Amino acid sequence: MRLSVDVVIVGCGVSGLVAALSLPEQLRVLVIAKGGLEESNSILAQGGMSVLLDETDEDDYFADTLEAGHGENRECTVRIMIGESRSALDYLRELGVEFDTDSQGQLDYTREGGHRKRRICHFKDYTGREIITKLLQRAQQRDNVTFMDHTTMVDILESSGTCVGVRAVDGQGDELEIESGWTILATGGVGGLFEQSTSFPIMTGDGCRIAREHGVRLENMDYVQFHPTGLYSPGDVRAVLVSESTRGEGAVLLDAKGERFTDELLPRDVLCEEIRRKMEEEGSSYVRLSFEGLDADAVKARFPGIYESCLERGYDMTREPIPVCPVQHYLMGGIHVDENSLTTMPRLFAVGETSCNGVHGANRLASNSLLESVVFSRRAAAEITRQHAACQTGTA
Ligand SMILES: Cc1cc2nc3c(=O)[nH]c(=O)nc-3n(C[C@H](O)[C@H](O)[C@H](O)COP(=O)(O)OP(=O)(O)OC[C@H]3O[C@@H](n4cnc5c(N)ncnc54)[C@H](O)[C@@H]3O)c2cc1C
């Protein structure tokens, strides 16, 4: 079957949806997704989305991002992400996404590893679900946006070095040739390639692999982040993440003797190393995370999703420490893109986890990926809008 659209978006997580919603309504947009429309890592995001508090926070936020990234970040894109973070937040709220507020109606910021300040907006511990539910509703109301679930991109279409669409296979096994003026890859990370990961198994780096087969530049593909605290539960297909914000709110890591052995808010890569060393020393597959110092009702109210997931696996985190260990979590590298998310192939864009715009450097600062996805998907849509207008007026 052959289809023709103005823009095809491969992926239905936060980056694909924001791109779809940011494109002008006169463009025909098709979003395809390998699994169900809600089967994205975006929906799993617990901790939240980091934002600039005010202009006095700019240098601190920049320094925290670079420190976590070991200085390998692209400084200009970090500045863009931070500079556009408040407008990204306003944009989500205008679309109906809710974030927790305090009794005065002010945003209730939380803190995670590597952040020197509380600057993370969240909705309880299921920020991703809140974002995806609202964005999906909005996008499904748009007349110009069509969705095809269980439809897998197997290749991109190339003509004279320019991307002109994608080849896909639908749920019935039928092949589709989708011709498009512009193509956006929003295919997420590589967690499905790892034995223990917080990711849905369908995220297998397809965007990166296919891009590379067409000579599109990739960057830092070996920069893979492990999260320090996945719930140790060997039978699970996907590791349950115990958000960093649990540690931000006071949960502590204990060794086999029940003693604290590290600073829980170290950047992720450093803390993973500390935990690994402890596990090795003790010959154990996990360490323990204790909520003992926290009020049990407050823990249940603030972390309902994590509490339930642990309970389903036989652990009541308000009564006993839970077993945790490092698990694969995020890809900092990906398809090389510029500050407008354009790859090295004309008319091919990449956004979100599958792209590498350099904001994360060698290690992502917690809660910077939802933000990055929103900011740079909006920029991709703006650039496509500009290119489309130039084609219409013959100035391309
Ligand atoms: C458990 C967990 C908790 C997290 N918590 C946070 C957090 O609190 N804050 C934060 O900032 N970040 C967090 N992250 C990271 C963040 O959620 C992701 O990096 C981000 O949401 C990625 O969004 P995305 O749109 O790029 O990809 P995804 O949301 O993963 O979506 C990928 C999409 O691509 C589609 N796809 C893949 N391959 C193909 C193909 N071949 N053909 C068609 N479709 C394809 C999938 O079907 C899916 O729709 C968390 C991640 C996990 C796993």
PDBQT file of the ligand as one rigid body, heavy atoms in Angstrom, charges set to zero:
ROOT
HETATM    1  C1  LIG A 401      10.947   4.050  33.673  1.00  0.00    +0.000 C 
HETATM    2  C2  LIG A 401      11.418   5.350  33.103  1.00  0.00    +0.000 A 
HETATM    3  C3  LIG A 401      11.307   6.509  33.860  1.00  0.00    +0.000 A 
HETATM    4  C4  LIG A 401      11.724   7.736  33.333  1.00  0.00    +0.000 A 
HETATM    5  N1  LIG A 401      11.570   8.866  34.087  1.00  0.00    +0.000 NA
HETATM    6  C5  LIG A 401      11.918  10.066  33.539  1.00  0.00    +0.000 A 
HETATM    7  C6  LIG A 401      11.679  11.280  34.240  1.00  0.00    +0.000 A 
HETATM    8  O1  LIG A 401      11.133  11.292  35.332  1.00  0.00    +0.000 OA
HETATM    9  N2  LIG A 401      12.049  12.443  33.644  1.00  0.00    +0.000 N 
HETATM   10  C7  LIG A 401      12.636  12.502  32.418  1.00  0.00    +0.000 A 
HETATM   11  O2  LIG A 401      12.952  13.594  31.935  1.00  0.00    +0.000 OA
HETATM   12  N3  LIG A 401      12.858  11.357  31.729  1.00  0.00    +0.000 NA
HETATM   13  C8  LIG A 401      12.508  10.155  32.251  1.00  0.00    +0.000 A 
HETATM   14  N4  LIG A 401      12.723   9.008  31.541  1.00  0.00    +0.000 N 
HETATM   15  C9  LIG A 401      13.266   9.098  30.183  1.00  0.00    +0.000 C 
HETATM   16  C10 LIG A 401      12.188   9.603  29.264  1.00  0.00    +0.000 C 
HETATM   17  O3  LIG A 401      10.939   9.046  29.598  1.00  0.00    +0.000 OA
HETATM   18  C11 LIG A 401      12.482   9.212  27.812  1.00  0.00    +0.000 C 
HETATM   19  O4  LIG A 401      13.788   9.481  27.513  1.00  0.00    +0.000 OA
HETATM   20  C12 LIG A 401      11.651  10.033  26.889  1.00  0.00    +0.000 C 
HETATM   21  O5  LIG A 401      10.310   9.964  27.273  1.00  0.00    +0.000 OA
HETATM   22  C13 LIG A 401      11.826   9.510  25.472  1.00  0.00    +0.000 C 
HETATM   23  O6  LIG A 401      10.759   9.952  24.713  1.00  0.00    +0.000 OA
HETATM   24  P1  LIG A 401      10.750   9.613  23.175  1.00  0.00    +0.000 P 
HETATM   25  O7  LIG A 401       9.512  10.237  22.654  1.00  0.00    +0.000 OA
HETATM   26  O8  LIG A 401      12.037   9.991  22.581  1.00  0.00    +0.000 OA
HETATM   27  O9  LIG A 401      10.678   8.008  23.102  1.00  0.00    +0.000 OA
HETATM   28  P2  LIG A 401       9.606   6.984  23.684  1.00  0.00    +0.000 P 
HETATM   29  O10 LIG A 401       8.679   7.653  24.624  1.00  0.00    +0.000 OA
HETATM   30  O11 LIG A 401      10.348   5.811  24.175  1.00  0.00    +0.000 OA
HETATM   31  O12 LIG A 401       8.762   6.584  22.396  1.00  0.00    +0.000 OA
HETATM   32  C14 LIG A 401       9.338   5.850  21.358  1.00  0.00    +0.000 C 
HETATM   33  C15 LIG A 401       8.275   5.582  20.315  1.00  0.00    +0.000 C 
HETATM   34  O13 LIG A 401       8.919   5.074  19.162  1.00  0.00    +0.000 OA
HETATM   35  C16 LIG A 401       8.165   4.011  18.647  1.00  0.00    +0.000 C 
HETATM   36  N5  LIG A 401       9.043   3.171  17.822  1.00  0.00    +0.000 N 
HETATM   37  C17 LIG A 401      10.231   2.626  18.146  1.00  0.00    +0.000 A 
HETATM   38  N6  LIG A 401      10.743   1.958  17.090  1.00  0.00    +0.000 NA
HETATM   39  C18 LIG A 401       9.841   2.078  16.080  1.00  0.00    +0.000 A 
HETATM   40  C19 LIG A 401       9.757   1.611  14.755  1.00  0.00    +0.000 A 
HETATM   41  N7  LIG A 401      10.726   0.861  14.200  1.00  0.00    +0.000 N 
HETATM   42  N8  LIG A 401       8.656   1.915  14.016  1.00  0.00    +0.000 NA
HETATM   43  C20 LIG A 401       7.637   2.641  14.540  1.00  0.00    +0.000 A 
HETATM   44  N9  LIG A 401       7.664   3.126  15.794  1.00  0.00    +0.000 NA
HETATM   45  C21 LIG A 401       8.756   2.861  16.553  1.00  0.00    +0.000 A 
HETATM   46  C22 LIG A 401       7.570   3.337  19.854  1.00  0.00    +0.000 C 
HETATM   47  O14 LIG A 401       6.446   2.554  19.486  1.00  0.00    +0.000 OA
HETATM   48  C23 LIG A 401       7.218   4.571  20.698  1.00  0.00    +0.000 C 
HETATM   49  O15 LIG A 401       5.943   5.058  20.310  1.00  0.00    +0.000 OA
HETATM   50  C24 LIG A 401      12.310   7.778  32.049  1.00  0.00    +0.000 A 
HETATM   51  C25 LIG A 401      12.430   6.604  31.298  1.00  0.00    +0.000 A 
HETATM   52  C26 LIG A 401      11.996   5.408  31.818  1.00  0.00    +0.000 A 
HETATM   53  C27 LIG A 401      12.140   4.178  30.996  1.00  0.00    +0.000 C 
ENDROOT
TORSDOF 0
